[in-house]
Each structure stands twice: as C-alpha cells, then as structure tokens.
C-alpha cells in the first residue's frame, strides 16, 4: 500500500474539502464539510483542520497544502495575490507558511488583475487553473470556471494574461428570490426543466447581450401575456444570464482559442448544454480533479522537487 505523502485542502467560503494523497498520487482518504472560512473563522482554522486530520489518522509528519479562502484577509493567514500577467508556475512558488503549527502548512496565493479599468481578483480558482492547464501549454486557452461568481481566464503559452468575473450565479439567486421575477418562478422546482426556453434565451442573450435586462423582464411579461410556465420563466432567466456571460467572456478571445470548462455536477451539464447550443468547441475537466491536480503540483514544487529546494 502506498504511503501518505501530503494533505491537500480546498477551503472555500462555505465549504471544506480535504484529501490525503499518497506517494503515487492516489487518494487515500477524503473529508468534506460545511466548515468553510465563515465557520472556521469562529471555530478556529487550526482546530477545524486538526479535527479532520484526526478523523483520517493522518501522520503527524506530512505537510498540508491549502488553497482558497483560508488565505483571504479574513482567513487563517493572508496569502496575498500574484499580479497578472504571470506564469502559471508563479502560483506554485507563492505559498505562505502558517506560523506556529507543528506540521508544515502552506497556503497558496490568489491572482489579482490590477488594471484600473478592469480590476479583478480570484482565490481558489487559480489552483483549479493549475490543474486544468499544463504550465508548458502552447497557444491561447480560455478557461471557464462557473459558479456563484464565474471566472473566465485567458492563458497564452502558459501565462495568465487576464481574467474576468461574472456574477451569474449570485444574480440568478437574487433575481429568482428577491426581485419581482420571484413570482414568475414560484413552483418551478416541482416542474420538469424547460430545455427549449433555456436554449432560446441563451441564444438571444448571446447574440445581443446588451438587451439582457430587457430579456430578463420577459420572464414576467411572457407569463402574463402568453402563459409562460414557472419552469419556463426560470429557464429563461438562467439562459439569459449564461448567454450574456459567455458573450462577454468571449468578446476578447482570439479565433483559435480553446475553451476548457472546469466544472462538475449540475453546472457542468448546464454549461456543456450552452456550449453545444452555441456551437462552441470545448473540453471538460472535473472541478474536483482539477483542484487536486493543482494542489499536487504545488506540493511537488514546494516539498518534493529537489531542484526547487534551497
């Protein structure tokens, strides 16, 4: 049986994921919980981590590599940001050590785009990016990481040249729960999904993203005037937001750019449907697999690559 080599942790705002990784790269144990940054800031980051390590009987002498909100200003130890444009490899070497811990715990930095006309930040997604794109990749790659705040990243010849955040998931939540359109989607959860309405709205917003807020209102007016169902209204809102997101994200992409979708579960299916509908060429990488690969690459660079040690 392979020996444990290190612990990989993805610490989000509301979620915690931990993997015990063996010397051969296999997953020896896994833990998941809702003890994200918000909870851990009250309970104590070290206490939360140790409880999970105890649960899997992790050896006391193996190191821990962490990405995500544990490195935020409100997190465990601020890991800061690496400014773009930057090489993917720079993320690997920017980890910050957590002081006062018996074992070696490092937290990876985020990425910052400091242009005044388009300031942006990411924390956690940079590690998925590491796992999704090879450091020596050639050509232009467009990486889509959907979520509450979807991230679209442009990588050219292994360098992150820029990225954009789209508040698609959060806007969907706010619009369907706290706006006048909440009445239009009441009961949608009890109905089958309306794929046709999603497709129609997606294409309309992709072709004319400047009309997005007008298209959103048709979820209400279409229901009042044409009997649009709650499921249809929900699909229209989702399709409009995702169509506008994709149009904006690809507005500066080169003709030969390759889209890499880093996602899993419902979001993976939703964005794959969108890309197929818009006749966009893409490849998909599982989000969990990408973050584990990114964390493993960081661990290799920090602890196991003899050439990188001083």
C-alpha positions as CSV (number, residue, x, y, z in Angstrom):
1,X,0.0,0.0,0.0
2,X,1.3,3.4,-0.9
3,X,2.5,5.7,1.9
4,X,0.8,9.1,2.6
5,X,2.7,12.0,1.1
6,X,0.8,15.2,1.9
7,X,-2.7,16.6,2.7
8,X,-4.5,18.7,0.1
9,X,-7.2,21.2,1.2
10,X,-9.6,23.3,-0.7
11,X,-11.0,25.8,1.8
12,X,-13.9,27.9,0.4
13,X,-16.2,30.5,2.0
14,X,-18.8,27.9,2.9
15,X,-17.2,24.5,2.2
16,X,-14.2,22.5,3.2
17,X,-12.6,19.6,1.2
18,X,-9.6,17.6,2.3
19,X,-7.7,14.7,0.6
20,X,-4.9,12.5,1.9
21,X,-2.7,12.0,-1.1
22,X,-0.3,9.0,-1.4
23,X,3.2,9.0,-2.8
24,X,1.8,7.6,-6.1
25,X,-0.8,10.4,-6.3
26,X,-3.7,8.3,-5.2
27,X,-6.4,9.4,-2.8
28,X,-6.1,7.6,0.4
29,X,-8.8,9.4,2.4
30,X,-11.2,12.2,1.8
31,X,-13.2,14.6,4.1
32,X,-15.9,17.2,3.2
33,X,-17.9,19.5,5.4
34,X,-19.6,22.9,5.5
35,X,-16.8,24.3,7.7
36,X,-15.7,27.0,5.2
37,X,-14.0,30.2,6.1
38,X,-17.1,31.7,7.7
39,X,-17.4,28.9,10.2
40,X,-13.7,28.3,10.7
41,X,-13.0,32.0,11.5
42,X,-15.2,31.5,14.6
43,X,-14.2,27.9,15.5
44,X,-10.5,28.3,14.6
45,X,-8.8,27.2,11.4
46,X,-6.2,25.1,13.2
47,X,-8.9,23.3,15.2
48,X,-11.1,22.6,12.2
49,X,-8.1,21.2,10.2
50,X,-6.9,19.1,13.1
51,X,-10.3,17.5,13.7
52,X,-10.4,16.3,10.1
53,X,-6.8,15.1,10.2
54,X,-7.6,13.1,13.3
55,X,-10.6,11.6,11.7
56,X,-8.5,10.1,8.9
57,X,-5.5,9.3,11.2
58,X,-3.2,11.4,9.1
59,X,0.5,11.0,10.0
60,X,1.8,14.0,12.1
61,X,4.9,14.5,9.9
62,X,3.3,15.0,6.5
63,X,2.7,18.6,5.2
64,X,-0.5,20.3,4.2
65,X,-1.1,22.5,1.1
66,X,-4.2,24.7,1.2
67,X,-5.9,26.8,-1.4
68,X,-9.0,29.1,-1.2
69,X,-10.4,31.5,1.3
70,X,-8.2,30.3,4.2
71,X,-5.7,32.6,2.6
72,X,-8.0,35.6,2.4
73,X,-7.6,38.7,4.6
74,X,-10.4,37.4,6.8
75,X,-9.0,33.8,6.7
76,X,-6.3,31.9,8.6
77,X,-3.2,33.7,7.2
78,X,-3.4,36.2,4.4
79,X,-1.6,34.7,1.4
80,X,-1.9,37.8,-0.8
81,X,-2.2,37.9,-4.6
82,X,0.1,37.3,-7.5
83,X,-0.4,40.0,-10.2
84,X,-1.3,39.2,-13.7
85,X,0.1,38.8,-16.3
86,X,2.0,35.9,-14.7
87,X,3.2,32.4,-15.4
88,X,1.2,29.5,-14.0
89,X,4.4,28.4,-12.3
90,X,4.5,31.6,-10.2
91,X,1.4,30.4,-8.3
92,X,3.3,27.3,-7.3
93,X,6.1,29.2,-5.6
94,X,4.0,31.9,-3.9
95,X,2.7,29.7,-1.0
96,X,2.7,31.3,2.5
97,X,3.6,29.3,5.6
98,X,1.2,29.2,8.6
99,X,3.3,30.1,11.7
100,X,3.0,28.3,15.0
101,X,2.0,24.9,13.5
102,X,3.7,21.7,14.4
103,X,3.4,20.5,10.9
104,X,4.3,22.4,7.7
105,X,1.1,24.1,6.5
106,X,1.3,26.3,3.3
107,X,-1.5,28.4,1.8
108,X,-1.5,29.3,-1.9
109,X,-1.9,32.9,-3.1
110,X,-4.7,34.2,-5.3
111,X,-4.5,36.1,-8.5
112,X,-5.1,39.8,-9.0
113,X,-5.7,41.9,-12.1
114,X,-4.8,45.4,-11.1
115,X,-5.8,47.3,-14.3
116,X,-7.9,50.3,-13.2
117,X,-10.4,49.8,-16.0
118,X,-10.9,46.1,-15.1
119,X,-9.8,45.3,-11.5
120,X,-10.4,41.7,-10.6
121,X,-9.4,39.0,-8.1
122,X,-9.7,35.3,-7.6
123,X,-8.8,33.0,-4.8
124,X,-9.1,29.2,-5.1
125,X,-9.9,29.1,-8.8
126,X,-6.2,29.7,-9.5
127,X,-5.5,26.2,-8.2
128,X,-8.2,24.7,-10.5
129,X,-6.5,26.6,-13.3
130,X,-3.1,25.0,-12.4
131,X,-4.8,21.6,-12.6
132,X,-6.6,22.3,-15.8
133,X,-3.8,23.8,-18.0
134,X,-0.3,22.5,-18.3
135,X,2.4,25.0,-17.4
136,X,4.0,24.5,-20.8
137,X,0.7,24.6,-22.8
138,X,1.0,26.4,-26.1
139,X,-1.4,28.7,-27.8
140,X,-4.4,30.5,-26.4
141,X,-6.6,28.8,-23.8
142,X,-9.9,30.2,-22.4
143,X,-10.8,28.6,-19.1
144,X,-14.4,28.8,-17.8
145,X,-15.0,28.0,-14.1
146,X,-18.7,28.5,-13.5
147,X,-20.2,29.1,-10.0
148,X,-21.7,31.8,-7.8
149,X,-19.0,34.1,-9.3
150,X,-18.0,32.5,-12.6
151,X,-14.3,33.0,-13.6
152,X,-13.1,33.2,-17.2
153,X,-9.3,33.2,-17.6
154,X,-7.2,33.8,-20.7
155,X,-3.9,31.8,-20.8
156,X,-1.4,32.2,-23.6
157,X,1.6,29.9,-23.8
158,X,1.3,29.1,-20.1
159,X,0.9,32.7,-18.9
160,X,-2.2,34.1,-17.4
161,X,-2.8,37.3,-19.3
162,X,-6.1,38.3,-17.8
163,X,-9.4,37.2,-16.4
164,X,-13.0,38.3,-15.7
165,X,-15.5,37.5,-13.0
166,X,-19.2,37.2,-13.9
167,X,-21.7,37.3,-11.0
168,X,-24.0,34.9,-12.9
169,X,-24.8,32.5,-10.0
170,X,-25.4,35.2,-7.5
171,X,-27.6,37.3,-9.8
172,X,-29.7,34.2,-10.6
173,X,-30.2,33.7,-6.9
174,X,-31.0,37.3,-6.2
175,X,-33.4,37.7,-9.2
176,X,-35.3,34.5,-8.6
177,X,-35.7,35.1,-4.8
178,X,-35.7,38.8,-4.2
179,X,-37.0,40.6,-7.3
180,X,-40.4,40.9,-9.0
181,X,-39.4,37.9,-11.1
182,X,-39.5,35.7,-8.0
183,X,-43.3,35.4,-8.6
184,X,-42.8,34.2,-12.1
185,X,-40.7,31.2,-11.0
186,X,-42.8,30.2,-8.0
187,X,-43.3,26.4,-8.2
188,X,-40.6,25.8,-10.8
189,X,-38.9,23.3,-8.6
190,X,-41.9,21.0,-8.9
191,X,-41.8,21.1,-12.7
192,X,-39.5,19.4,-15.3
193,X,-36.8,21.7,-16.6
194,X,-37.7,23.6,-19.8
195,X,-34.7,23.0,-22.1
196,X,-36.3,24.8,-25.0
197,X,-36.9,28.0,-23.1
198,X,-33.3,27.9,-21.8
199,X,-31.9,27.4,-25.3
200,X,-34.0,30.2,-26.8
201,X,-33.0,32.7,-24.0
202,X,-29.4,31.6,-24.2
203,X,-29.1,32.3,-27.9
204,X,-30.9,35.6,-27.6
205,X,-28.6,36.9,-24.9
206,X,-25.5,35.6,-26.6
207,X,-26.4,37.4,-29.8
208,X,-27.5,40.6,-28.1
209,X,-26.1,40.8,-24.5
210,X,-26.8,44.5,-24.4
211,X,-30.5,43.5,-24.1
212,X,-30.0,41.2,-21.2
213,X,-32.1,43.2,-18.6
214,X,-34.9,43.6,-21.2
215,X,-34.8,39.8,-21.9
216,X,-35.0,39.1,-18.2
217,X,-38.2,41.0,-17.8
218,X,-39.9,38.8,-20.4
219,X,-40.0,36.1,-17.8
220,X,-42.8,38.1,-16.2
221,X,-44.4,39.6,-19.3
222,X,-44.4,36.3,-21.1
223,X,-46.1,34.7,-18.2
224,X,-48.8,37.4,-18.0
225,X,-49.4,37.6,-21.8
226,X,-48.6,34.2,-23.1
227,X,-48.8,31.8,-20.3
228,X,-45.1,31.0,-19.8
229,X,-44.8,28.4,-17.1
230,X,-42.8,28.8,-13.9
231,X,-40.2,26.4,-15.2
232,X,-40.0,28.3,-18.5
233,X,-39.5,31.6,-16.6
234,X,-36.7,30.0,-14.6
235,X,-35.1,28.6,-17.7
236,X,-35.4,32.0,-19.4
237,X,-33.6,33.7,-16.5
238,X,-30.8,31.1,-16.4
239,X,-30.4,31.1,-20.2
240,X,-30.3,34.9,-20.4
241,X,-27.7,35.3,-17.7
242,X,-25.4,32.5,-19.0
243,X,-25.8,33.7,-22.6
244,X,-24.7,37.2,-21.6
245,X,-21.8,35.8,-19.6
246,X,-20.5,33.7,-22.5
247,X,-20.8,36.6,-24.9
248,X,-18.9,38.9,-22.6
249,X,-16.3,36.4,-21.8
250,X,-15.5,35.6,-25.4
251,X,-15.7,39.2,-26.7
252,X,-11.9,39.5,-26.5
253,X,-10.9,35.9,-27.3
254,X,-8.9,35.0,-30.4
255,X,-10.5,33.0,-33.2
256,X,-8.4,29.9,-32.4
257,X,-8.9,29.9,-28.6
258,X,-9.7,26.6,-27.0
259,X,-12.4,26.6,-24.2
260,X,-11.7,24.5,-21.2
261,X,-14.7,24.0,-18.9
262,X,-13.7,23.3,-15.3
263,X,-16.9,22.1,-13.6
264,X,-18.9,19.2,-12.2
265,X,-22.5,18.2,-11.4
266,X,-25.3,20.5,-12.4
267,X,-23.2,23.4,-13.6
268,X,-21.1,21.1,-15.8
269,X,-24.3,19.9,-17.5
270,X,-25.7,23.4,-17.8
271,X,-22.6,24.9,-19.4
272,X,-22.0,21.9,-21.7
273,X,-25.6,22.3,-23.0
274,X,-24.9,26.0,-23.5
275,X,-21.6,25.5,-25.4
276,X,-23.2,22.8,-27.6
277,X,-26.2,25.0,-28.4
278,X,-23.9,27.9,-29.4
279,X,-21.7,25.5,-31.5
280,X,-18.6,26.3,-29.3
281,X,-15.8,23.8,-29.2
282,X,-14.8,22.9,-25.6
283,X,-13.3,20.3,-23.4
284,X,-14.4,19.5,-19.8
285,X,-12.2,18.8,-16.8
286,X,-13.8,17.8,-13.5
287,X,-13.6,20.6,-10.9
288,X,-12.5,18.3,-8.0
289,X,-9.9,16.6,-10.2
290,X,-8.5,20.0,-11.3
291,X,-8.1,21.4,-7.8
292,X,-6.4,18.2,-6.6
293,X,-4.0,18.3,-9.5
294,X,-3.3,21.9,-8.8
295,X,-2.6,21.3,-5.1
296,X,-0.5,18.3,-6.0
297,X,1.6,20.4,-8.4
298,X,2.1,22.9,-5.6
299,X,3.1,20.2,-3.2
300,X,5.6,18.8,-5.7
301,X,7.1,22.2,-6.3
302,X,7.4,23.1,-2.6
303,X,8.4,19.8,-0.9
304,X,9.2,17.1,-3.4
305,X,11.1,18.7,-6.3
306,X,14.7,18.6,-5.2
307,X,15.8,21.2,-7.7
308,X,13.4,23.7,-6.1
309,X,14.8,23.3,-2.6
310,X,17.4,25.7,-1.4
